[in-house]
């Protein structure tokens, strides 16, 4: 927040913007909702779609906005509710704890990927060699979002 808050204030000098930091869940937003103080903009690094359901009536539907077209279509599928509304979008995420086995890359003469397209190609190359290229435990209901968010990041030239 120490870096983003000044930048946001600089971009919108006429707006009264308050940053409130909570945990990696929707509990703080739910608390604000219960007390009639729901903020205009909420970002949550990790959240459960199930836990966020009680906020659904208060959230804007992004489905018809151009911003959704900036994401791969499969990346927003998780964020759709039963009415095909999209109230949450993947933002500013990076994959965490992806570890590349450099010895394996060297052994098969495969270059470590530097962008999403290369990552997809490398995964296919390992898969073709009967090597599982990526593994995630998915033990928590939010954990699938780690890879979904990473895949939703726009590619820069």
VMD Tcl script that builds the backbone (N, CA, C; Angstrom):
set m [mol new atoms 471]
animate dup $m
set s [atomselect $m all]
$s set {name element resname resid chain x y z} {
  {N N UNK 1 A 0.819 -1.202 0.000}
  {CA C UNK 1 A 0.000 0.000 0.000}
  {C C UNK 1 A 0.859 1.261 0.000}
  {N N UNK 2 A 2.061 1.152 0.560}
  {CA C UNK 2 A 2.905 2.348 0.628}
  {C C UNK 2 A 3.260 2.868 -0.766}
  {N N UNK 3 A 3.259 1.999 -1.770}
  {CA C UNK 3 A 3.564 2.430 -3.126}
  {C C UNK 3 A 2.315 2.774 -3.928}
  {N N UNK 4 A 1.263 2.004 -3.753}
  {CA C UNK 4 A 0.074 2.194 -4.583}
  {C C UNK 4 A -0.780 3.376 -4.111}
  {N N UNK 5 A -0.880 3.590 -2.818}
  {CA C UNK 5 A -1.725 4.681 -2.307}
  {C C UNK 5 A -1.297 6.046 -2.852}
  {N N UNK 6 A -0.008 6.414 -2.783}
  {CA C UNK 6 A 0.390 7.710 -3.339}
  {C C UNK 6 A 0.106 7.814 -4.842}
  {N N UNK 7 A 0.307 6.724 -5.560}
  {CA C UNK 7 A 0.045 6.721 -6.997}
  {C C UNK 7 A -1.440 6.968 -7.272}
  {N N UNK 8 A -2.298 6.276 -6.567}
  {CA C UNK 8 A -3.756 6.441 -6.751}
  {C C UNK 8 A -4.170 7.870 -6.400}
  {N N UNK 9 A -3.666 8.391 -5.290}
  {CA C UNK 9 A -3.993 9.770 -4.894}
  {C C UNK 9 A -3.524 10.772 -5.947}
  {N N UNK 10 A -2.388 10.504 -6.555}
  {CA C UNK 10 A -1.871 11.385 -7.604}
  {C C UNK 10 A -2.769 11.337 -8.849}
  {N N UNK 11 A -3.266 10.168 -9.177}
  {CA C UNK 11 A -4.128 10.009 -10.353}
  {C C UNK 11 A -5.501 10.637 -10.154}
  {N N UNK 12 A -5.972 10.657 -8.918}
  {CA C UNK 12 A -7.319 11.168 -8.606}
  {C C UNK 12 A -7.250 12.187 -7.465}
  {N N UNK 13 A -6.604 13.342 -7.693}
  {CA C UNK 13 A -6.380 14.299 -6.604}
  {C C UNK 13 A -7.663 14.902 -6.038}
  {N N UNK 14 A -8.744 14.913 -6.814}
  {CA C UNK 14 A -9.990 15.520 -6.342}
  {C C UNK 14 A -10.898 14.524 -5.616}
  {N N UNK 15 A -10.449 13.287 -5.469}
  {CA C UNK 15 A -11.264 12.263 -4.824}
  {C C UNK 15 A -10.758 12.006 -3.412}
  {N N UNK 16 A -11.696 11.790 -2.511}
  {CA C UNK 16 A -11.349 11.444 -1.137}
  {C C UNK 16 A -11.274 9.916 -1.062}
  {N N UNK 17 A -10.070 9.392 -1.114}
  {CA C UNK 17 A -9.872 7.945 -1.141}
  {C C UNK 17 A -9.217 7.513 0.161}
  {N N UNK 18 A -9.854 6.560 0.813}
  {CA C UNK 18 A -9.317 6.000 2.055}
  {C C UNK 18 A -8.997 4.536 1.811}
  {N N UNK 19 A -7.800 4.114 2.156}
  {CA C UNK 19 A -7.395 2.720 2.010}
  {C C UNK 19 A -7.515 2.042 3.362}
  {N N UNK 20 A -8.220 0.940 3.397}
  {CA C UNK 20 A -8.407 0.170 4.620}
  {C C UNK 20 A -7.859 -1.225 4.360}
  {N N UNK 21 A -6.954 -1.651 5.182}
  {CA C UNK 21 A -6.299 -2.937 4.968}
  {C C UNK 21 A -6.869 -3.963 5.942}
  {N N UNK 22 A -7.272 -5.096 5.383}
  {CA C UNK 22 A -7.789 -6.199 6.195}
  {C C UNK 22 A -7.003 -7.459 5.903}
  {N N UNK 23 A -7.600 -8.587 6.203}
  {CA C UNK 23 A -6.977 -9.887 5.942}
  {C C UNK 23 A -7.279 -10.344 4.523}
  {N N UNK 24 A -6.736 -11.471 4.143}
  {CA C UNK 24 A -6.951 -12.050 2.818}
  {C C UNK 24 A -8.275 -12.806 2.754}
  {N N UNK 25 A -9.362 -12.123 3.032}
  {CA C UNK 25 A -10.679 -12.745 2.961}
  {C C UNK 25 A -11.730 -11.644 2.871}
  {N N UNK 26 A -12.984 -12.023 2.836}
  {CA C UNK 26 A -14.060 -11.036 2.713}
  {C C UNK 26 A -14.654 -10.641 4.065}
  {N N UNK 27 A -14.050 -11.065 5.160}
  {CA C UNK 27 A -14.614 -10.785 6.485}
  {C C UNK 27 A -14.770 -9.292 6.754}
  {N N UNK 28 A -13.772 -8.488 6.408}
  {CA C UNK 28 A -13.848 -7.052 6.665}
  {C C UNK 28 A -14.974 -6.423 5.841}
  {N N UNK 29 A -15.098 -6.834 4.585}
  {CA C UNK 29 A -16.183 -6.316 3.748}
  {C C UNK 29 A -17.537 -6.719 4.311}
  {N N UNK 30 A -17.652 -7.940 4.792}
  {CA C UNK 30 A -18.909 -8.391 5.401}
  {C C UNK 30 A -19.218 -7.583 6.659}
  {N N UNK 31 A -18.191 -7.281 7.438}
  {CA C UNK 31 A -18.367 -6.457 8.630}
  {C C UNK 31 A -18.895 -5.071 8.244}
  {N N UNK 32 A -18.278 -4.462 7.231}
  {CA C UNK 32 A -18.734 -3.145 6.776}
  {C C UNK 32 A -20.173 -3.208 6.269}
  {N N UNK 33 A -20.524 -4.271 5.568}
  {CA C UNK 33 A -21.889 -4.436 5.064}
  {C C UNK 33 A -22.876 -4.474 6.227}
  {N N UNK 34 A -22.556 -5.249 7.247}
  {CA C UNK 34 A -23.430 -5.377 8.416}
  {C C UNK 34 A -23.617 -4.053 9.147}
  {N N UNK 35 A -22.656 -3.152 9.018}
  {CA C UNK 35 A -22.715 -1.862 9.704}
  {C C UNK 35 A -23.040 -0.709 8.754}
  {N N UNK 36 A -23.508 -1.034 7.546}
  {CA C UNK 36 A -23.924 -0.008 6.594}
  {C C UNK 36 A -22.802 0.870 6.083}
  {N N UNK 37 A -21.580 0.358 6.045}
  {CA C UNK 37 A -20.427 1.154 5.628}
  {C C UNK 37 A -19.642 0.480 4.512}
  {N N UNK 38 A -20.326 -0.249 3.646}
  {CA C UNK 38 A -19.636 -0.967 2.574}
  {C C UNK 38 A -18.911 0.025 1.672}
  {N N UNK 39 A -17.610 -0.193 1.423}
  {CA C UNK 39 A -16.849 0.747 0.582}
  {C C UNK 39 A -17.280 0.678 -0.877}
  {N N UNK 40 A -16.951 1.716 -1.622}
  {CA C UNK 40 A -17.281 1.762 -3.052}
  {C C UNK 40 A -16.453 0.771 -3.864}
  {N N UNK 41 A -15.203 0.588 -3.492}
  {CA C UNK 41 A -14.314 -0.325 -4.214}
  {C C UNK 41 A -13.682 -1.264 -3.201}
  {N N UNK 42 A -13.734 -2.559 -3.504}
  {CA C UNK 42 A -13.122 -3.555 -2.630}
  {C C UNK 42 A -12.173 -4.413 -3.451}
  {N N UNK 43 A -11.031 -4.662 -2.911}
  {CA C UNK 43 A -10.129 -5.644 -3.508}
  {C C UNK 43 A -9.800 -6.643 -2.413}
  {N N UNK 44 A -9.772 -7.890 -2.789}
  {CA C UNK 44 A -9.467 -8.950 -1.845}
  {C C UNK 44 A -8.481 -9.880 -2.533}
  {N N UNK 45 A -7.355 -10.087 -1.920}
  {CA C UNK 45 A -6.322 -10.909 -2.554}
  {C C UNK 45 A -6.779 -12.342 -2.702}
  {N N UNK 46 A -7.292 -12.904 -1.681}
  {CA C UNK 46 A -7.819 -14.268 -1.734}
  {C C UNK 46 A -9.191 -14.248 -1.087}
  {N N UNK 47 A -10.110 -14.902 -1.735}
  {CA C UNK 47 A -11.418 -15.017 -1.108}
  {C C UNK 47 A -12.112 -16.254 -1.621}
  {N N UNK 48 A -13.041 -16.702 -0.845}
  {CA C UNK 48 A -13.843 -17.849 -1.240}
  {C C UNK 48 A -15.100 -17.335 -1.908}
  {N N UNK 49 A -15.436 -17.894 -3.070}
  {CA C UNK 49 A -16.675 -17.515 -3.738}
  {C C UNK 49 A -17.873 -17.760 -2.843}
  {N N UNK 50 A -17.806 -18.814 -2.043}
  {CA C UNK 50 A -18.893 -19.124 -1.110}
  {C C UNK 50 A -19.012 -18.031 -0.053}
  {N N UNK 51 A -17.885 -17.619 0.502}
  {CA C UNK 51 A -17.898 -16.578 1.535}
  {C C UNK 51 A -18.349 -15.235 0.987}
  {N N UNK 52 A -18.125 -14.996 -0.298}
  {CA C UNK 52 A -18.474 -13.712 -0.906}
  {C C UNK 52 A -19.944 -13.630 -1.309}
  {N N UNK 53 A -20.675 -14.747 -1.244}
  {CA C UNK 53 A -22.068 -14.756 -1.693}
  {C C UNK 53 A -22.950 -13.769 -0.942}
  {N N UNK 54 A -22.703 -13.562 0.341}
  {CA C UNK 54 A -23.552 -12.632 1.094}
  {C C UNK 54 A -23.356 -11.180 0.647}
  {N N UNK 55 A -22.275 -10.903 -0.070}
  {CA C UNK 55 A -22.034 -9.555 -0.583}
  {C C UNK 55 A -22.659 -9.349 -1.967}
  {N N UNK 56 A -23.061 -10.423 -2.625}
  {CA C UNK 56 A -23.537 -10.366 -4.007}
  {C C UNK 56 A -24.586 -9.281 -4.265}
  {N N UNK 57 A -25.602 -9.117 -3.442}
  {CA C UNK 57 A -26.612 -8.091 -3.750}
  {C C UNK 57 A -26.067 -6.659 -3.757}
  {N N UNK 58 A -24.884 -6.464 -3.186}
  {CA C UNK 58 A -24.320 -5.123 -3.063}
  {C C UNK 58 A -23.254 -4.833 -4.111}
  {N N UNK 59 A -22.957 -5.820 -4.936}
  {CA C UNK 59 A -21.846 -5.689 -5.859}
  {C C UNK 59 A -22.308 -5.379 -7.277}
  {N N UNK 60 A -21.504 -4.600 -7.965}
  {CA C UNK 60 A -21.758 -4.214 -9.350}
  {C C UNK 60 A -21.487 -5.395 -10.276}
  {N N UNK 61 A -22.275 -5.499 -11.339}
  {CA C UNK 61 A -22.074 -6.534 -12.349}
  {C C UNK 61 A -21.172 -5.977 -13.451}
  {N N UNK 62 A -19.983 -6.559 -13.606}
  {CA C UNK 62 A -19.027 -6.112 -14.619}
  {C C UNK 62 A -19.233 -6.775 -15.972}
  {N N UNK 63 A -20.141 -7.740 -16.071}
  {CA C UNK 63 A -20.265 -8.569 -17.272}
  {C C UNK 63 A -20.384 -7.766 -18.564}
  {N N UNK 64 A -21.057 -6.634 -18.542}
  {CA C UNK 64 A -21.263 -5.866 -19.775}
  {C C UNK 64 A -20.213 -4.769 -19.979}
  {N N UNK 65 A -19.200 -4.704 -19.129}
  {CA C UNK 65 A -18.176 -3.666 -19.236}
  {C C UNK 65 A -16.974 -4.148 -20.036}
  {N N UNK 66 A -16.344 -3.240 -20.757}
  {CA C UNK 66 A -15.189 -3.559 -21.583}
  {C C UNK 66 A -14.041 -4.180 -20.787}
  {N N UNK 67 A -13.941 -3.851 -19.517}
  {CA C UNK 67 A -12.820 -4.348 -18.719}
  {C C UNK 67 A -12.779 -5.874 -18.719}
  {N N UNK 68 A -13.919 -6.529 -18.804}
  {CA C UNK 68 A -13.964 -7.990 -18.799}
  {C C UNK 68 A -13.286 -8.559 -20.042}
  {N N UNK 69 A -13.350 -7.843 -21.149}
  {CA C UNK 69 A -12.730 -8.327 -22.391}
  {C C UNK 69 A -11.207 -8.334 -22.308}
  {N N UNK 70 A -10.640 -7.718 -21.292}
  {CA C UNK 70 A -9.189 -7.695 -21.118}
  {C C UNK 70 A -8.664 -9.016 -20.553}
  {N N UNK 71 A -9.565 -9.875 -20.073}
  {CA C UNK 71 A -9.195 -11.143 -19.464}
  {C C UNK 71 A -9.481 -12.290 -20.426}
  {N N UNK 72 A -8.738 -13.353 -20.289}
  {CA C UNK 72 A -9.089 -14.564 -21.014}
  {C C UNK 72 A -10.454 -15.003 -20.504}
  {N N UNK 73 A -11.311 -15.465 -21.410}
  {CA C UNK 73 A -12.685 -15.799 -21.018}
  {C C UNK 73 A -12.733 -16.858 -19.925}
  {N N UNK 74 A -11.847 -17.846 -19.980}
  {CA C UNK 74 A -11.880 -18.883 -18.951}
  {C C UNK 74 A -11.481 -18.344 -17.576}
  {N N UNK 75 A -10.746 -17.225 -17.547}
  {CA C UNK 75 A -10.289 -16.674 -16.280}
  {C C UNK 75 A -11.417 -16.050 -15.478}
  {N N UNK 76 A -12.474 -15.614 -16.149}
  {CA C UNK 76 A -13.587 -14.997 -15.414}
  {C C UNK 76 A -14.725 -15.976 -15.148}
  {N N UNK 77 A -14.632 -17.187 -15.665}
  {CA C UNK 77 A -15.693 -18.168 -15.452}
  {C C UNK 77 A -15.953 -18.415 -13.969}
  {N N UNK 78 A -14.885 -18.511 -13.173}
  {CA C UNK 78 A -15.045 -18.758 -11.738}
  {C C UNK 78 A -15.799 -17.613 -11.057}
  {N N UNK 79 A -15.682 -16.432 -11.612}
  {CA C UNK 79 A -16.247 -15.245 -10.984}
  {C C UNK 79 A -17.712 -15.014 -11.338}
  {N N UNK 80 A -18.270 -15.843 -12.218}
  {CA C UNK 80 A -19.674 -15.686 -12.597}
  {C C UNK 80 A -20.574 -16.317 -11.537}
  {N N UNK 81 A -21.688 -15.633 -11.259}
  {CA C UNK 81 A -22.652 -16.226 -10.348}
  {C C UNK 81 A -23.703 -16.991 -11.155}
  {N N UNK 82 A -24.756 -17.453 -10.503}
  {CA C UNK 82 A -25.759 -18.265 -11.192}
  {C C UNK 82 A -26.528 -17.479 -12.247}
  {N N UNK 83 A -26.509 -16.150 -12.178}
  {CA C UNK 83 A -27.171 -15.311 -13.183}
  {C C UNK 83 A -26.187 -14.825 -14.252}
  {N N UNK 84 A -24.994 -15.407 -14.297}
  {CA C UNK 84 A -23.920 -15.004 -15.213}
  {C C UNK 84 A -23.460 -13.567 -14.986}
  {N N UNK 85 A -23.663 -13.057 -13.793}
  {CA C UNK 85 A -23.119 -11.755 -13.438}
  {C C UNK 85 A -21.687 -11.959 -12.942}
  {N N UNK 86 A -20.855 -10.962 -13.182}
  {CA C UNK 86 A -19.461 -11.019 -12.738}
  {C C UNK 86 A -19.244 -9.856 -11.778}
  {N N UNK 87 A -19.134 -10.175 -10.492}
  {CA C UNK 87 A -18.942 -9.121 -9.503}
  {C C UNK 87 A -17.499 -8.981 -9.034}
  {N N UNK 88 A -16.672 -9.957 -9.330}
  {CA C UNK 88 A -15.271 -9.914 -8.930}
  {C C UNK 88 A -14.427 -10.140 -10.173}
  {N N UNK 89 A -13.280 -9.507 -10.231}
  {CA C UNK 89 A -12.348 -9.703 -11.343}
  {C C UNK 89 A -10.968 -10.012 -10.781}
  {N N UNK 90 A -10.220 -10.852 -11.471}
  {CA C UNK 90 A -8.837 -11.076 -11.043}
  {C C UNK 90 A -8.050 -9.776 -11.209}
  {N N UNK 91 A -7.293 -9.387 -10.193}
  {CA C UNK 91 A -6.515 -8.147 -10.305}
  {C C UNK 91 A -5.097 -8.344 -9.809}
  {N N UNK 92 A -4.189 -7.724 -10.465}
  {CA C UNK 92 A -2.799 -7.574 -10.014}
  {C C UNK 92 A -2.236 -8.813 -9.338}
  {N N UNK 93 A -2.514 -9.960 -9.868}
  {CA C UNK 93 A -2.039 -11.166 -9.205}
  {C C UNK 93 A -0.815 -11.728 -9.903}
  {N N UNK 94 A -0.023 -12.401 -9.135}
  {CA C UNK 94 A 1.100 -13.140 -9.693}
  {C C UNK 94 A 1.039 -14.545 -9.114}
  {N N UNK 95 A 1.472 -15.525 -9.872}
  {CA C UNK 95 A 1.467 -16.871 -9.292}
  {C C UNK 95 A 2.462 -16.933 -8.149}
  {N N UNK 96 A 2.112 -17.645 -7.131}
  {CA C UNK 96 A 2.996 -17.772 -5.987}
  {C C UNK 96 A 3.527 -19.193 -5.920}
  {N N UNK 97 A 4.706 -19.314 -5.441}
  {CA C UNK 97 A 5.352 -20.592 -5.188}
  {C C UNK 97 A 5.424 -21.496 -6.410}
  {N N UNK 98 A 5.586 -20.925 -7.581}
  {CA C UNK 98 A 5.888 -21.750 -8.743}
  {C C UNK 98 A 7.397 -21.946 -8.738}
  {N N UNK 99 A 7.794 -23.186 -8.687}
  {CA C UNK 99 A 9.210 -23.518 -8.617}
  {C C UNK 99 A 9.589 -24.281 -9.874}
  {N N UNK 100 A 10.610 -23.829 -10.551}
  {CA C UNK 100 A 11.080 -24.498 -11.764}
  {C C UNK 100 A 12.257 -25.395 -11.401}
  {N N UNK 101 A 12.176 -26.654 -11.789}
  {CA C UNK 101 A 13.257 -27.593 -11.583}
  {C C UNK 101 A 14.263 -27.385 -12.721}
  {N N UNK 102 A 15.248 -26.520 -12.494}
  {CA C UNK 102 A 16.214 -26.139 -13.526}
  {C C UNK 102 A 16.933 -27.358 -14.107}
  {N N UNK 103 A 17.225 -28.335 -13.269}
  {CA C UNK 103 A 17.888 -29.548 -13.741}
  {C C UNK 103 A 17.028 -30.252 -14.785}
  {N N UNK 104 A 15.715 -30.313 -14.544}
  {CA C UNK 104 A 14.800 -30.945 -15.486}
  {C C UNK 104 A 14.733 -30.161 -16.795}
  {N N UNK 105 A 14.692 -28.836 -16.692}
  {CA C UNK 105 A 14.695 -28.001 -17.897}
  {C C UNK 105 A 15.968 -28.257 -18.700}
  {N N UNK 106 A 17.115 -28.258 -18.008}
  {CA C UNK 106 A 18.397 -28.489 -18.675}
  {C C UNK 106 A 18.456 -29.886 -19.297}
  {N N UNK 107 A 17.971 -30.878 -18.555}
  {CA C UNK 107 A 18.015 -32.262 -19.018}
  {C C UNK 107 A 17.276 -32.439 -20.345}
  {N N UNK 108 A 16.158 -31.732 -20.503}
  {CA C UNK 108 A 15.354 -31.875 -21.712}
  {C C UNK 108 A 15.573 -30.740 -22.712}
  {N N UNK 109 A 16.508 -29.849 -22.412}
  {CA C UNK 109 A 16.816 -28.758 -23.326}
  {C C UNK 109 A 15.653 -27.798 -23.523}
  {N N UNK 110 A 14.903 -27.571 -22.468}
  {CA C UNK 110 A 13.729 -26.694 -22.534}
  {C C UNK 110 A 14.061 -25.389 -21.822}
  {N N UNK 111 A 13.760 -24.283 -22.481}
  {CA C UNK 111 A 14.025 -22.948 -21.932}
  {C C UNK 111 A 12.966 -22.603 -20.874}
  {N N UNK 112 A 13.401 -22.025 -19.759}
  {CA C UNK 112 A 12.465 -21.578 -18.723}
  {C C UNK 112 A 11.606 -20.466 -19.318}
  {N N UNK 113 A 10.276 -20.562 -19.198}
  {CA C UNK 113 A 9.395 -19.575 -19.836}
  {C C UNK 113 A 9.498 -18.192 -19.193}
  {N N UNK 114 A 9.267 -17.177 -20.024}
  {CA C UNK 114 A 9.310 -15.798 -19.539}
  {C C UNK 114 A 7.967 -15.087 -19.668}
  {N N UNK 115 A 6.984 -15.746 -20.282}
  {CA C UNK 115 A 5.655 -15.147 -20.394}
  {C C UNK 115 A 4.622 -16.270 -20.484}
  {N N UNK 116 A 3.369 -15.900 -20.549}
  {CA C UNK 116 A 2.296 -16.881 -20.509}
  {C C UNK 116 A 2.331 -17.824 -21.708}
  {N N UNK 117 A 2.541 -17.295 -22.898}
  {CA C UNK 117 A 2.576 -18.141 -24.094}
  {C C UNK 117 A 3.685 -19.187 -23.994}
  {N N UNK 118 A 4.867 -18.767 -23.554}
  {CA C UNK 118 A 5.972 -19.712 -23.385}
  {C C UNK 118 A 5.649 -20.733 -22.298}
  {N N UNK 119 A 4.993 -20.298 -21.239}
  {CA C UNK 119 A 4.602 -21.194 -20.152}
  {C C UNK 119 A 3.698 -22.311 -20.676}
  {N N UNK 120 A 2.716 -21.956 -21.491}
  {CA C UNK 120 A 1.809 -22.944 -22.073}
  {C C UNK 120 A 2.590 -23.928 -22.941}
  {N N UNK 121 A 3.507 -23.404 -23.753}
  {CA C UNK 121 A 4.315 -24.266 -24.623}
  {C C UNK 121 A 5.195 -25.225 -23.817}
  {N N UNK 122 A 5.815 -24.700 -22.764}
  {CA C UNK 122 A 6.682 -25.523 -21.923}
  {C C UNK 122 A 5.866 -26.619 -21.233}
  {N N UNK 123 A 4.703 -26.262 -20.737}
  {CA C UNK 123 A 3.844 -27.271 -20.101}
  {C C UNK 123 A 3.527 -28.390 -21.088}
  {N N UNK 124 A 3.220 -28.023 -22.318}
  {CA C UNK 124 A 2.912 -29.035 -23.333}
  {C C UNK 124 A 4.139 -29.895 -23.636}
  {N N UNK 125 A 5.318 -29.267 -23.695}
  {CA C UNK 125 A 6.543 -30.026 -23.962}
  {C C UNK 125 A 6.792 -31.062 -22.864}
  {N N UNK 126 A 6.629 -30.653 -21.616}
  {CA C UNK 126 A 6.817 -31.612 -20.520}
  {C C UNK 126 A 5.724 -32.680 -20.536}
  {N N UNK 127 A 4.494 -32.275 -20.779}
  {CA C UNK 127 A 3.387 -33.222 -20.844}
  {C C UNK 127 A 3.644 -34.277 -21.921}
  {N N UNK 128 A 4.161 -33.841 -23.067}
  {CA C UNK 128 A 4.483 -34.764 -24.161}
  {C C UNK 128 A 5.556 -35.773 -23.757}
  {N N UNK 129 A 6.343 -35.449 -22.744}
  {CA C UNK 129 A 7.390 -36.346 -22.259}
  {C C UNK 129 A 6.908 -37.120 -21.026}
  {N N UNK 130 A 5.569 -37.124 -20.813}
  {CA C UNK 130 A 4.944 -37.811 -19.669}
  {C C UNK 130 A 5.401 -37.260 -18.321}
  {N N UNK 131 A 5.679 -35.952 -18.297}
  {CA C UNK 131 A 6.059 -35.274 -17.062}
  {C C UNK 131 A 4.940 -34.291 -16.724}
  {N N UNK 132 A 4.435 -34.387 -15.498}
  {CA C UNK 132 A 3.387 -33.462 -15.072}
  {C C UNK 132 A 4.012 -32.080 -14.924}
  {N N UNK 133 A 3.628 -31.115 -15.782}
  {CA C UNK 133 A 4.327 -29.828 -15.801}
  {C C UNK 133 A 3.965 -28.877 -14.662}
  {N N UNK 134 A 2.780 -29.045 -14.084}
  {CA C UNK 134 A 2.354 -28.112 -13.047}
  {C C UNK 134 A 1.467 -28.853 -12.072}
  {N N UNK 135 A 1.640 -28.585 -10.803}
  {CA C UNK 135 A 0.827 -29.250 -9.791}
  {C C UNK 135 A 0.406 -28.234 -8.753}
  {N N UNK 136 A -0.842 -28.330 -8.338}
  {CA C UNK 136 A -1.372 -27.441 -7.301}
  {C C UNK 136 A -2.312 -28.258 -6.442}
  {N N UNK 137 A -2.265 -28.060 -5.150}
  {CA C UNK 137 A -3.047 -28.923 -4.274}
  {C C UNK 137 A -4.552 -28.649 -4.301}
  {N N UNK 138 A -4.968 -27.429 -4.563}
  {CA C UNK 138 A -6.383 -27.053 -4.611}
  {C C UNK 138 A -7.148 -27.464 -3.349}
  {N N UNK 139 A -6.454 -27.522 -2.227}
  {CA C UNK 139 A -7.088 -27.921 -0.973}
  {C C UNK 139 A -8.066 -26.867 -0.469}
  {N N UNK 140 A -7.790 -25.613 -0.728}
  {CA C UNK 140 A -8.683 -24.536 -0.316}
  {C C UNK 140 A -9.517 -24.097 -1.503}
  {N N UNK 141 A -10.748 -23.634 -1.251}
  {CA C UNK 141 A -11.605 -23.253 -2.375}
  {C C UNK 141 A -11.104 -22.020 -3.107}
  {N N UNK 142 A -10.212 -21.243 -2.494}
  {CA C UNK 142 A -9.661 -20.073 -3.174}
  {C C UNK 142 A -8.397 -20.391 -3.946}
  {N N UNK 143 A -7.806 -21.564 -3.716}
  {CA C UNK 143 A -6.487 -21.828 -4.291}
  {C C UNK 143 A -6.501 -21.923 -5.816}
  {N N UNK 144 A -7.629 -22.300 -6.408}
  {CA C UNK 144 A -7.672 -22.336 -7.871}
  {C C UNK 144 A -7.534 -20.946 -8.460}
  {N N UNK 145 A -7.837 -19.917 -7.683}
  {CA C UNK 145 A -7.736 -18.555 -8.191}
  {C C UNK 145 A -6.301 -18.125 -8.419}
  {N N UNK 146 A -5.357 -18.729 -7.711}
  {CA C UNK 146 A -3.959 -18.352 -7.888}
  {C C UNK 146 A -3.552 -18.499 -9.353}
  {N N UNK 147 A -3.863 -19.640 -9.948}
  {CA C UNK 147 A -3.475 -19.851 -11.342}
  {C C UNK 147 A -4.410 -19.130 -12.280}
  {N N UNK 148 A -5.700 -19.033 -11.936}
  {CA C UNK 148 A -6.645 -18.295 -12.782}
  {C C UNK 148 A -6.230 -16.832 -12.885}
  {N N UNK 149 A -5.884 -16.238 -11.761}
  {CA C UNK 149 A -5.471 -14.840 -11.766}
  {C C UNK 149 A -4.189 -14.647 -12.545}
  {N N UNK 150 A -3.262 -15.559 -12.368}
  {CA C UNK 150 A -2.000 -15.436 -13.100}
  {C C UNK 150 A -2.232 -15.502 -14.590}
  {N N UNK 151 A -3.124 -16.372 -15.016}
  {CA C UNK 151 A -3.415 -16.512 -16.434}
  {C C UNK 151 A -4.180 -15.323 -16.973}
  {N N UNK 152 A -4.857 -14.584 -16.107}
  {CA C UNK 152 A -5.666 -13.455 -16.542}
  {C C UNK 152 A -4.872 -12.157 -16.718}
  {N N UNK 153 A -3.628 -12.169 -16.297}
  {CA C UNK 153 A -2.803 -10.976 -16.422}
  {C C UNK 153 A -2.572 -10.696 -17.907}
  {N N UNK 154 A -2.829 -9.489 -18.316}
  {CA C UNK 154 A -2.614 -9.116 -19.717}
  {C C UNK 154 A -1.153 -9.240 -20.096}
  {N N UNK 155 A -0.898 -9.692 -21.285}
  {CA C UNK 155 A 0.485 -9.835 -21.740}
  {C C UNK 155 A 0.970 -8.525 -22.325}
  {N N UNK 156 A 2.135 -8.123 -21.931}
  {CA C UNK 156 A 2.761 -6.897 -22.445}
  {C C UNK 156 A 3.869 -7.297 -23.398}
  {N N UNK 157 A 4.006 -6.541 -24.509}
  {CA C UNK 157 A 5.035 -6.845 -25.502}
  {C C UNK 157 A 6.374 -6.748 -24.947}
}
mol reanalyze $m
mol bondsrecalc $m
mol representation Tube
mol addrep $m
